């Protein structure tokens, strides 16, 4: 495209090379997995015991000092984690 003075003006594709529906993506600049991205892993809490039987064993051995509610909850959950052998 030329102007009235005869000097050629750059086209839109020369000014904005990555605009429009026919964008050309350069490798490594968009998307994908990056080092250091995302949520950082949280270390597990050493006082958290997911099994009520293991919790009661820790209470009996003196490794944990629970309150009464925690012990009653662990006793109540035992049948759901460990069924009786028949």
N, CA, C and O of each residue as an XYZ file, in Angstrom:
344
protein
N       0.839     -1.175      0.000
C       0.000      0.000      0.000
C       0.887      1.242      0.000
O       1.832      1.339      0.783
N       0.585      2.162     -0.857
C       1.400      3.370     -0.955
C       0.588      4.582     -0.529
O      -0.640      4.581     -0.610
N       1.271      5.589     -0.085
C       0.620      6.846      0.273
C       0.752      7.807     -0.901
O       1.309      7.450     -1.939
N       0.251      8.999     -0.742
C       0.311      9.977     -1.821
C       1.732     10.426     -2.131
O       2.040     10.787     -3.267
N       2.602     10.403     -1.118
C       3.976     10.863     -1.352
C       4.849      9.780     -1.975
O       5.992     10.052     -2.342
N       4.336      8.561     -2.104
C       5.088      7.499     -2.746
C       5.895      6.645     -1.771
O       6.559      5.697     -2.190
N       5.849      6.965     -0.477
C       6.574      6.171      0.507
C       5.686      5.005      0.925
O       4.508      5.179      1.234
N       6.270      3.833      0.927
C       5.485      2.637      1.266
C       5.273      2.535      2.768
O       6.221      2.617      3.549
N       4.026      2.358      3.159
C       3.663      2.204      4.560
C       3.656      0.711      4.903
O       3.198     -0.088      4.086
N       4.162      0.292      6.114
C       4.149     -1.127      6.458
C       2.727     -1.655      6.623
O       1.840     -0.957      7.115
N       2.534     -2.881      6.207
C       1.201     -3.472      6.321
C       0.915     -3.862      7.774
O       1.815     -3.878      8.613
N      -0.332     -4.170      8.050
C      -0.746     -4.534      9.401
C      -0.027     -5.805      9.864
O       0.324     -5.927     11.037
N       0.190     -6.747      8.945
C       0.868     -7.988      9.322
C       2.337     -7.746      9.649
O       2.942     -8.531     10.380
N       2.916     -6.678      9.123
C       4.292     -6.352      9.464
C       4.373     -5.645     10.820
O       5.357     -5.799     11.544
N       3.351     -4.879     11.158
C       3.328     -4.171     12.440
C       2.938     -5.123     13.563
O       3.579     -5.141     14.614
N       1.901     -5.905     13.348
C       1.387     -6.850     14.348
C       1.517     -8.267     13.786
O       0.549     -8.791     13.235
N       2.672     -8.892     13.907
C       2.857    -10.191     13.242
C       2.071    -11.337     13.881
O       1.871    -12.359     13.224
N       1.622    -11.216     15.115
C       0.918    -12.326     15.764
C      -0.535    -12.001     16.060
O      -1.096    -12.553     17.006
N      -1.158    -11.138     15.297
C      -2.561    -10.828     15.536
C      -3.426    -11.490     14.471
O      -2.974    -11.758     13.358
N      -4.663    -11.743     14.832
C      -5.580    -12.328     13.880
C      -5.763    -13.814     14.077
O      -5.138    -14.409     14.955
N      -6.621    -14.425     13.261
C      -6.935    -15.841     13.443
C      -5.793    -16.777     13.043
O      -5.784    -17.935     13.461
N      -4.844    -16.315     12.257
C      -3.760    -17.174     11.796
C      -2.470    -16.910     12.581
O      -1.403    -16.723     11.996
N      -2.585    -16.898     13.889
C      -1.416    -16.642     14.724
C      -0.446    -17.807     14.642
O      -0.848    -18.968     14.566
N       0.797    -17.488     14.658
C       1.832    -18.504     14.679
C       2.430    -18.485     16.079
O       3.008    -17.485     16.503
N       2.287    -19.593     16.789
C       2.820    -19.649     18.143
C       4.269    -20.113     18.090
O       4.608    -21.090     17.422
N       5.096    -19.399     18.797
C       6.492    -19.798     18.882
C       6.649    -20.822     19.989
O       6.066    -20.675     21.063
N       7.420    -21.839     19.738
C       7.582    -22.930     20.689
C       8.228    -22.428     21.979
O       9.226    -21.708     21.956
N       7.635    -22.827     23.099
C       8.208    -22.511     24.390
C       7.742    -21.201     24.993
O       8.216    -20.831     26.067
N       6.841    -20.491     24.354
C       6.419    -19.214     24.901
C       5.033    -19.256     25.526
O       4.752    -18.462     26.423
N       4.162    -20.149     25.087
C       2.819    -20.199     25.617
C       2.467    -21.608     26.044
O       2.867    -22.584     25.410
N       1.709    -21.701     27.132
C       1.161    -22.977     27.558
C       2.198    -23.983     27.980
O       3.402    -23.736     27.912
N       1.720    -25.093     28.406
C       2.614    -26.167     28.786
C       3.075    -26.073     30.232
O       2.746    -25.130     30.951
N       3.828    -27.053     30.627
C       4.310    -27.155     31.993
C       5.600    -26.344     32.145
O       6.493    -26.402     31.300
N       5.673    -25.583     33.250
C       6.858    -24.793     33.508
C       7.444    -25.160     34.860
O       6.716    -25.550     35.773
N       8.740    -25.036     34.986
C       9.419    -25.325     36.240
C       9.027    -24.261     37.263
O       9.095    -23.064     36.983
N       8.615    -24.711     38.457
C       8.269    -23.777     39.525
C       6.850    -23.243     39.482
O       6.462    -22.463     40.351
N       6.066    -23.645     38.490
C       4.696    -23.155     38.386
C       3.755    -24.026     39.207
O       4.049    -25.192     39.470
N       2.644    -23.469     39.605
C       1.628    -24.224     40.326
C       1.770    -24.113     41.838
O       2.656    -23.431     42.352
N       0.884    -24.792     42.524
C       0.891    -24.769     43.979
C       2.040    -25.605     44.522
O       2.373    -26.663     43.988
N       2.621    -25.114     45.573
C       3.712    -25.841     46.207
C       3.127    -26.948     47.084
O       2.111    -26.728     47.743
N       3.739    -28.125     47.110
C       3.220    -29.218     47.932
C       3.377    -28.905     49.418
O       4.403    -28.385     49.856
N       2.348    -29.230     50.169
C       2.364    -29.011     51.608
C       2.817    -30.307     52.273
O       2.257    -31.369     52.000
N       3.821    -30.233     53.139
C       4.253    -31.465     53.797
C       3.166    -31.982     54.731
O       2.462    -31.184     55.348
N       3.016    -33.284     54.847
C       1.962    -33.830     55.705
C       2.228    -33.507     57.174
O       3.374    -33.454     57.620
N       1.150    -33.294     57.904
C       1.235    -32.992     59.329
C       1.552    -34.287     60.075
O       0.808    -35.259     59.946
N       2.638    -34.325     60.852
C       2.996    -35.580     61.521
C       2.013    -35.991     62.612
O       1.983    -37.159     63.002
N       1.209    -35.051     63.111
C       0.249    -35.403     64.165
C      -1.056    -35.943     63.602
O      -1.894    -36.429     64.362
N      -1.250    -35.872     62.290
C      -2.480    -36.351     61.671
C      -2.386    -37.862     61.445
O      -1.483    -38.346     60.762
N      -3.324    -38.587     62.026
C      -3.394    -40.032     61.846
C      -4.764    -40.329     61.259
O      -5.784    -39.993     61.861
N      -4.797    -40.960     60.084
C      -6.063    -41.156     59.382
C      -6.794    -42.424     59.822
O      -7.985    -42.563     59.546
N      -6.123    -43.338     60.490
C      -6.731    -44.598     60.896
C      -7.060    -44.541     62.392
O      -6.166    -44.272     63.194
N      -8.309    -44.785     62.791
C      -8.649    -44.698     64.208
C      -7.925    -45.735     65.068
O      -7.628    -45.471     66.234
N      -7.642    -46.903     64.509
C      -6.932    -47.921     65.278
C      -5.482    -47.479     65.546
O      -4.964    -47.661     66.648
N      -4.854    -46.908     64.545
C      -3.493    -46.383     64.731
C      -3.501    -45.233     65.730
O      -2.567    -45.086     66.518
N      -4.552    -44.419     65.699
C      -4.684    -43.322     66.659
C      -4.786    -43.865     68.082
O      -4.122    -43.363     68.989
N      -5.613    -44.886     68.279
C      -5.771    -45.459     69.616
C      -4.486    -46.151     70.073
O      -4.169    -46.132     71.262
N      -3.751    -46.753     69.157
C      -2.450    -47.340     69.505
C      -1.472    -46.256     69.953
O      -0.713    -46.457     70.900
N      -1.489    -45.105     69.273
C      -0.605    -43.995     69.654
C      -0.995    -43.429     71.011
O      -0.131    -43.024     71.789
N      -2.295    -43.398     71.300
C      -2.756    -42.933     72.614
C      -2.310    -43.909     73.690
O      -1.832    -43.498     74.748
N      -2.465    -45.200     73.422
C      -2.102    -46.218     74.416
C      -0.594    -46.239     74.673
O      -0.162    -46.503     75.795
N       0.202    -45.966     73.651
C       1.649    -45.980     73.837
C       2.187    -44.667     74.387
O       3.372    -44.574     74.709
N       1.338    -43.650     74.502
C       1.745    -42.385     75.090
C       2.349    -41.390     74.121
O       2.884    -40.371     74.558
N       2.285    -41.645     72.820
C       2.834    -40.707     71.836
C       1.931    -39.507     71.628
O       2.403    -38.445     71.221
N       0.633    -39.655     71.900
C      -0.344    -38.584     71.710
C      -1.116    -38.399     73.012
O      -1.437    -39.370     73.696
N      -1.409    -37.149     73.347
C      -2.271    -36.868     74.506
C      -3.566    -36.247     73.982
O      -3.643    -35.028     73.827
N      -4.581    -37.065     73.708
C      -5.830    -36.541     73.133
C      -6.796    -36.100     74.227
O      -6.572    -36.330     75.415
N      -7.871    -35.463     73.791
C      -8.950    -35.170     74.736
C     -10.009    -36.272     74.630
O      -9.919    -37.156     73.779
N     -10.990    -36.202     75.491
C     -11.994    -37.269     75.568
C     -12.799    -37.395     74.271
O     -13.143    -38.502     73.856
N     -13.093    -36.270     73.639
C     -13.889    -36.282     72.407
C     -13.154    -37.016     71.280
O     -13.776    -37.743     70.505
N     -11.846    -36.830     71.188
C     -11.077    -37.499     70.139
C     -11.068    -39.006     70.343
O     -11.176    -39.767     69.382
N     -10.941    -39.434     71.587
C     -10.919    -40.870     71.867
C     -12.284    -41.484     71.571
O     -12.366    -42.559     70.976
N     -13.352    -40.810     71.984
C     -14.703    -41.335     71.731
C     -14.995    -41.377     70.227
O     -15.649    -42.306     69.753
N     -14.518    -40.383     69.478
C     -14.720    -40.384     68.022
C     -13.952    -41.540     67.368
O     -14.467    -42.186     66.456
N     -12.736    -41.801     67.827
C     -11.948    -42.897     67.266
C     -12.600    -44.239     67.563
O     -12.633    -45.119     66.704
N     -13.120    -44.398     68.780
C     -13.810    -45.643     69.130
C     -15.067    -45.814     68.278
O     -15.377    -46.922     67.840
N     -15.787    -44.721     68.046
C     -17.000    -44.779     67.225
C     -16.710    -45.088     65.756
O     -17.542    -45.688     65.075
N     -15.544    -44.683     65.267
C     -15.196    -44.910     63.860
C     -14.579    -46.285     63.594
O     -14.492    -46.701     62.438
N     -14.156    -46.986     64.621
C     -13.486    -48.280     64.421
C     -14.292    -49.273     63.582
O     -13.708    -49.900     62.698
N     -15.603    -49.454     63.807
C     -16.342    -50.440     62.993
C     -16.379    -50.101     61.495
O     -16.556    -50.994     60.667
N     -16.215    -48.816     61.142
C     -16.269    -48.427     59.736
C     -14.931    -48.645     59.033
O     -14.889    -48.747     57.807
N     -13.846    -48.717     59.789
C     -12.522    -48.927     59.213
C     -12.069    -50.381     59.333
O     -11.418    -50.910     58.431
N     -12.410    -51.019     60.438
C     -11.965    -52.396     60.684
C     -13.163    -53.237     61.096
O     -13.648    -53.123     62.222
N     -13.641    -54.077     60.192
C     -14.785    -54.931     60.480
C     -14.348    -56.099     61.367
O     -13.187    -56.508     61.345
N     -15.286    -56.623     62.140
C     -14.985    -57.774     62.991
C     -14.811    -59.014     62.118
O     -15.499    -59.195     61.113
N     -13.891    -59.840     62.524
C     -13.689    -61.106     61.817
C     -14.690    -62.126     62.330
O     -14.849    -62.286     63.540
N     -15.353    -62.802     61.440
C     -16.374    -63.788     61.851
C     -15.924    -65.180     61.581
O     -16.654    -66.130     61.862
